[in-house]
Amino acid sequence: MCPSSAKLNIAKMMVDVECGCCMPVTLHKKELKMPCQDPELPGKRLVMEIIIFGGCVCNYDGCTH
């Protein structure tokens, strides 16, 4: 078994990786236009930015056990 995880830390807007033997290969940002109004820009839709993982690599050399 090789416990690994990668999740977005919203407070830091970074990915926290707990590496057993796998980690994300690529990350990219995507903008989502929400159906609600942006509270800071009246009259405009709220835009959220999310990070998407593009696969993973296992037996990553940078991992420490």
A tleap script that builds the chain and sets N, CA, C and O, in Angstrom:
source leaprc.protein.ff14SB
mol = sequence {
  NMET CYS PRO SER SER ALA LYS LEU ASN ILE
  ALA LYS MET MET VAL ASP VAL GLU CYS GLY
  CYS CYS MET PRO VAL THR LEU HIE LYS LYS
  GLU LEU LYS MET PRO CYS GLN ASP PRO GLU
  LEU PRO GLY LYS ARG LEU VAL MET GLU ILE
  ILE ILE PHE GLY GLY CYS VAL CYS ASN TYR
  ASP GLY CYS THR CHIE
}
set mol.1.N position { 0.842 -1.174 0.000 }
set mol.1.CA position { 0.000 0.000 0.000 }
set mol.1.C position { 0.889 1.240 0.000 }
set mol.1.O position { 1.974 1.247 0.581 }
set mol.2.N position { 0.414 2.264 -0.651 }
set mol.2.CA position { 1.221 3.466 -0.821 }
set mol.2.C position { 0.344 4.697 -0.620 }
set mol.2.O position { -0.107 5.283 -1.604 }
set mol.3.N position { 0.086 5.109 0.620 }
set mol.3.CA position { -0.818 6.234 0.847 }
set mol.3.C position { -0.234 7.555 0.344 }
set mol.3.O position { 0.862 7.954 0.736 }
set mol.4.N position { -0.978 8.214 -0.518 }
set mol.4.CA position { -0.588 9.512 -1.059 }
set mol.4.C position { -1.842 10.348 -1.223 }
set mol.4.O position { -2.936 9.815 -1.405 }
set mol.5.N position { -1.678 11.660 -1.158 }
set mol.5.CA position { -2.812 12.532 -1.442 }
set mol.5.C position { -2.296 13.879 -1.911 }
set mol.5.O position { -1.171 14.278 -1.612 }
set mol.6.N position { -3.141 14.561 -2.646 }
set mol.6.CA position { -2.856 15.926 -3.077 }
set mol.6.C position { -4.173 16.672 -3.012 }
set mol.6.O position { -5.151 16.287 -3.654 }
set mol.7.N position { -4.194 17.746 -2.231 }
set mol.7.CA position { -5.429 18.510 -2.124 }
set mol.7.C position { -5.121 19.995 -2.070 }
set mol.7.O position { -4.047 20.416 -1.640 }
set mol.8.N position { -6.080 20.765 -2.512 }
set mol.8.CA position { -5.913 22.212 -2.561 }
set mol.8.C position { -6.076 22.795 -1.175 }
set mol.8.O position { -7.073 22.539 -0.500 }
set mol.9.N position { -5.094 23.584 -0.746 }
set mol.9.CA position { -5.177 24.337 0.493 }
set mol.9.C position { -5.715 25.712 0.115 }
set mol.9.O position { -4.977 26.546 -0.410 }
set mol.10.N position { -6.992 25.950 0.378 }
set mol.10.CA position { -7.640 27.186 -0.057 }
set mol.10.C position { -7.029 28.406 0.618 }
set mol.10.O position { -6.928 29.461 -0.009 }
set mol.11.N position { -6.624 28.294 1.864 }
set mol.11.CA position { -6.041 29.435 2.574 }
set mol.11.C position { -4.755 29.913 1.909 }
set mol.11.O position { -4.507 31.116 1.834 }
set mol.12.N position { -3.927 28.972 1.422 }
set mol.12.CA position { -2.658 29.325 0.776 }
set mol.12.C position { -2.753 29.333 -0.740 }
set mol.12.O position { -1.828 29.787 -1.413 }
set mol.13.N position { -3.885 28.824 -1.303 }
set mol.13.CA position { -4.057 28.655 -2.742 }
set mol.13.C position { -2.879 27.887 -3.348 }
set mol.13.O position { -2.349 28.242 -4.401 }
set mol.14.N position { -2.492 26.822 -2.640 }
set mol.14.CA position { -1.426 25.941 -3.099 }
set mol.14.C position { -1.888 24.502 -2.889 }
set mol.14.O position { -2.848 24.243 -2.163 }
set mol.15.N position { -1.196 23.585 -3.529 }
set mol.15.CA position { -1.526 22.171 -3.376 }
set mol.15.C position { -0.657 21.573 -2.278 }
set mol.15.O position { 0.570 21.664 -2.324 }
set mol.16.N position { -1.305 20.962 -1.293 }
set mol.16.CA position { -0.595 20.233 -0.247 }
set mol.16.C position { -0.484 18.779 -0.692 }
set mol.16.O position { -1.495 18.114 -0.916 }
set mol.17.N position { 0.744 18.291 -0.817 }
set mol.17.CA position { 0.974 16.917 -1.260 }
set mol.17.C position { 1.514 16.113 -0.090 }
set mol.17.O position { 2.526 16.475 0.509 }
set mol.18.N position { 0.839 15.025 0.232 }
set mol.18.CA position { 1.345 14.060 1.194 }
set mol.18.C position { 1.758 12.862 0.365 }
set mol.18.O position { 0.917 12.141 -0.170 }
set mol.19.N position { 3.059 12.658 0.264 }
set mol.19.CA position { 3.582 11.739 -0.729 }
set mol.19.C position { 3.998 10.410 -0.121 }
set mol.19.O position { 4.943 10.348 0.666 }
set mol.20.N position { 3.286 9.341 -0.489 }
set mol.20.CA position { 3.726 7.991 -0.181 }
set mol.20.C position { 4.571 7.531 -1.354 }
set mol.20.O position { 5.740 7.185 -1.184 }
set mol.21.N position { 3.990 7.527 -2.537 }
set mol.21.CA position { 4.745 7.201 -3.742 }
set mol.21.C position { 4.154 7.861 -4.990 }
set mol.21.O position { 4.686 7.665 -6.082 }
set mol.22.N position { 3.077 8.633 -4.866 }
set mol.22.CA position { 2.454 9.264 -6.032 }
set mol.22.C position { 2.291 10.763 -5.813 }
set mol.22.O position { 2.171 11.234 -4.681 }
set mol.23.N position { 2.288 11.492 -6.906 }
set mol.23.CA position { 2.033 12.932 -6.833 }
set mol.23.C position { 1.463 13.398 -8.170 }
set mol.23.O position { 1.605 12.697 -9.171 }
set mol.24.N position { 0.815 14.577 -8.206 }
set mol.24.CA position { 0.258 15.077 -9.464 }
set mol.24.C position { 1.351 15.333 -10.496 }
set mol.24.O position { 2.440 15.793 -10.155 }
set mol.25.N position { 1.054 15.030 -11.767 }
set mol.25.CA position { 1.994 15.282 -12.861 }
set mol.25.C position { 1.910 16.746 -13.283 }
set mol.25.O position { 2.931 17.427 -13.390 }
set mol.26.N position { 0.704 17.222 -13.519 }
set mol.26.CA position { 0.513 18.608 -13.934 }
set mol.26.C position { -0.644 19.220 -13.163 }
set mol.26.O position { -1.553 18.524 -12.710 }
set mol.27.N position { -0.588 20.522 -13.026 }
set mol.27.CA position { -1.659 21.299 -12.419 }
set mol.27.C position { -1.972 22.434 -13.377 }
set mol.27.O position { -1.060 23.021 -13.959 }
set mol.28.N position { -3.239 22.748 -13.546 }
set mol.28.CA position { -3.572 23.941 -14.307 }
set mol.28.C position { -4.800 24.602 -13.698 }
set mol.28.O position { -5.638 23.950 -13.075 }
set mol.29.N position { -4.884 25.909 -13.893 }
set mol.29.CA position { -5.978 26.687 -13.331 }
set mol.29.C position { -7.090 26.834 -14.355 }
set mol.29.O position { -6.842 26.935 -15.556 }
set mol.30.N position { -8.314 26.845 -13.860 }
set mol.30.CA position { -9.476 27.048 -14.720 }
set mol.30.C position { -10.400 28.051 -14.045 }
set mol.30.O position { -10.629 27.983 -12.837 }
set mol.31.N position { -10.927 28.979 -14.833 }
set mol.31.CA position { -11.875 29.953 -14.306 }
set mol.31.C position { -13.294 29.460 -14.536 }
set mol.31.O position { -13.641 29.004 -15.625 }
set mol.32.N position { -14.106 29.560 -13.495 }
set mol.32.CA position { -15.514 29.188 -13.582 }
set mol.32.C position { -16.355 30.435 -13.358 }
set mol.32.O position { -16.160 31.141 -12.369 }
set mol.33.N position { -17.280 30.712 -14.255 }
set mol.33.CA position { -18.204 31.829 -14.077 }
set mol.33.C position { -19.420 31.306 -13.326 }
set mol.33.O position { -20.144 30.441 -13.819 }
set mol.34.N position { -19.634 31.834 -12.145 }
set mol.34.CA position { -20.731 31.401 -11.299 }
set mol.34.C position { -22.012 32.142 -11.693 }
set mol.34.O position { -21.943 33.224 -12.276 }
set mol.35.N position { -23.176 31.571 -11.381 }
set mol.35.CA position { -24.435 32.218 -11.752 }
set mol.35.C position { -24.825 33.375 -10.830 }
set mol.35.O position { -25.874 33.989 -11.023 }
set mol.36.N position { -23.997 33.674 -9.840 }
set mol.36.CA position { -24.334 34.749 -8.906 }
set mol.36.C position { -23.466 35.984 -9.167 }
set mol.36.O position { -22.472 35.930 -9.891 }
set mol.37.N position { -23.872 37.084 -8.561 }
set mol.37.CA position { -23.178 38.357 -8.735 }
set mol.37.C position { -21.926 38.415 -7.862 }
set mol.37.O position { -21.917 37.900 -6.744 }
set mol.38.N position { -20.879 39.039 -8.375 }
set mol.38.CA position { -19.649 39.254 -7.613 }
set mol.38.C position { -19.912 40.374 -6.607 }
set mol.38.O position { -20.265 41.482 -7.012 }
set mol.39.N position { -19.750 40.113 -5.298 }
set mol.39.CA position { -20.031 41.152 -4.296 }
set mol.39.C position { -19.089 42.357 -4.401 }
set mol.39.O position { -19.431 43.449 -3.947 }
set mol.40.N position { -17.913 42.167 -4.994 }
set mol.40.CA position { -16.958 43.271 -5.126 }
set mol.40.C position { -17.115 44.024 -6.441 }
set mol.40.O position { -16.597 45.132 -6.582 }
set mol.41.N position { -17.823 43.441 -7.406 }
set mol.41.CA position { -18.025 44.069 -8.715 }
set mol.41.C position { -19.505 44.002 -9.080 }
set mol.41.O position { -19.906 43.153 -9.876 }
set mol.42.N position { -20.321 44.888 -8.509 }
set mol.42.CA position { -21.761 44.858 -8.782 }
set mol.42.C position { -22.044 44.881 -10.290 }
set mol.42.O position { -21.428 45.632 -11.047 }
set mol.43.N position { -22.987 44.042 -10.695 }
set mol.43.CA position { -23.355 43.954 -12.103 }
set mol.43.C position { -22.554 42.925 -12.882 }
set mol.43.O position { -22.873 42.635 -14.035 }
set mol.44.N position { -21.511 42.367 -12.261 }
set mol.44.CA position { -20.674 41.352 -12.925 }
set mol.44.C position { -20.883 40.008 -12.232 }
set mol.44.O position { -21.175 39.949 -11.038 }
set mol.45.N position { -20.726 38.930 -13.004 }
set mol.45.CA position { -20.823 37.589 -12.427 }
set mol.45.C position { -19.563 37.252 -11.642 }
set mol.45.O position { -18.467 37.700 -11.978 }
set mol.46.N position { -19.735 36.466 -10.603 }
set mol.46.CA position { -18.617 36.015 -9.782 }
set mol.46.C position { -17.797 35.002 -10.571 }
set mol.46.O position { -18.353 34.074 -11.158 }
set mol.47.N position { -16.483 35.175 -10.589 }
set mol.47.CA position { -15.576 34.253 -11.268 }
set mol.47.C position { -14.708 33.589 -10.201 }
set mol.47.O position { -14.053 34.268 -9.410 }
set mol.48.N position { -14.712 32.254 -10.189 }
set mol.48.CA position { -13.895 31.484 -9.255 }
set mol.48.C position { -12.791 30.797 -10.040 }
set mol.48.O position { -13.001 30.374 -11.177 }
set mol.49.N position { -11.621 30.684 -9.438 }
set mol.49.CA position { -10.501 29.998 -10.069 }
set mol.49.C position { -10.235 28.715 -9.298 }
set mol.49.O position { -10.078 28.738 -8.077 }
set mol.50.N position { -10.185 27.578 -10.023 }
set mol.50.CA position { -9.900 26.302 -9.376 }
set mol.50.C position { -8.643 25.691 -9.990 }
set mol.50.O position { -8.248 26.042 -11.102 }
set mol.51.N position { -8.028 24.782 -9.257 }
set mol.51.CA position { -6.850 24.076 -9.751 }
set mol.51.C position { -7.258 22.647 -10.079 }
set mol.51.O position { -7.911 21.977 -9.279 }
set mol.52.N position { -6.866 22.184 -11.270 }
set mol.52.CA position { -7.203 20.845 -11.733 }
set mol.52.C position { -5.919 20.027 -11.854 }
set mol.52.O position { -4.929 20.488 -12.422 }
set mol.53.N position { -5.948 18.809 -11.313 }
set mol.53.CA position { -4.812 17.902 -11.421 }
set mol.53.C position { -4.896 17.168 -12.742 }
set mol.53.O position { -5.970 16.713 -13.137 }
set mol.54.N position { -3.758 17.049 -13.436 }
set mol.54.CA position { -3.732 16.377 -14.738 }
set mol.54.C position { -3.022 15.043 -14.671 }
set mol.54.O position { -2.039 14.836 -15.384 }
set mol.55.N position { -3.488 14.139 -13.841 }
set mol.55.CA position { -2.882 12.817 -13.736 }
set mol.55.C position { -1.887 12.746 -12.591 }
set mol.55.O position { -1.641 13.735 -11.901 }
set mol.56.N position { -1.324 11.574 -12.401 }
set mol.56.CA position { -0.342 11.412 -11.329 }
set mol.56.C position { 0.764 10.470 -11.783 }
set mol.56.O position { 0.603 9.695 -12.726 }
set mol.57.N position { 1.882 10.557 -11.090 }
set mol.57.CA position { 3.009 9.680 -11.358 }
set mol.57.C position { 3.295 8.916 -10.061 }
set mol.57.O position { 3.269 9.489 -8.972 }
set mol.58.N position { 3.564 7.635 -10.194 }
set mol.58.CA position { 3.845 6.814 -9.013 }
set mol.58.C position { 5.323 6.437 -8.975 }
set mol.58.O position { 6.036 6.554 -9.971 }
set mol.59.N position { 5.764 5.984 -7.808 }
set mol.59.CA position { 7.176 5.698 -7.555 }
set mol.59.C position { 8.019 6.943 -7.798 }
set mol.59.O position { 9.119 6.869 -8.347 }
set mol.60.N position { 7.488 8.084 -7.381 }
set mol.60.CA position { 8.150 9.378 -7.550 }
set mol.60.C position { 9.435 9.416 -6.730 }
set mol.60.O position { 9.416 9.134 -5.532 }
set mol.61.N position { 10.558 9.767 -7.373 }
set mol.61.CA position { 11.870 9.751 -6.712 }
set mol.61.C position { 11.986 10.759 -5.577 }
set mol.61.O position { 12.776 10.560 -4.654 }
set mol.62.N position { 11.213 11.835 -5.632 }
set mol.62.CA position { 11.307 12.866 -4.599 }
set mol.62.C position { 10.639 12.487 -3.297 }
set mol.62.O position { 10.736 13.227 -2.318 }
set mol.63.N position { 9.961 11.346 -3.262 }
set mol.63.CA position { 9.249 10.937 -2.051 }
set mol.63.C position { 10.222 10.400 -1.007 }
set mol.63.O position { 11.218 9.752 -1.325 }
set mol.64.N position { 9.903 10.687 0.229 }
set mol.64.CA position { 10.686 10.122 1.331 }
set mol.64.C position { 9.764 9.241 2.154 }
set mol.64.O position { 8.583 9.549 2.315 }
set mol.65.N position { 10.292 8.164 2.665 }
set mol.65.CA position { 9.458 7.221 3.429 }
set mol.65.C position { 9.943 7.156 4.852 }
set mol.65.O position { 9.380 6.422 5.664 }
savepdb mol mol.pdb
quit
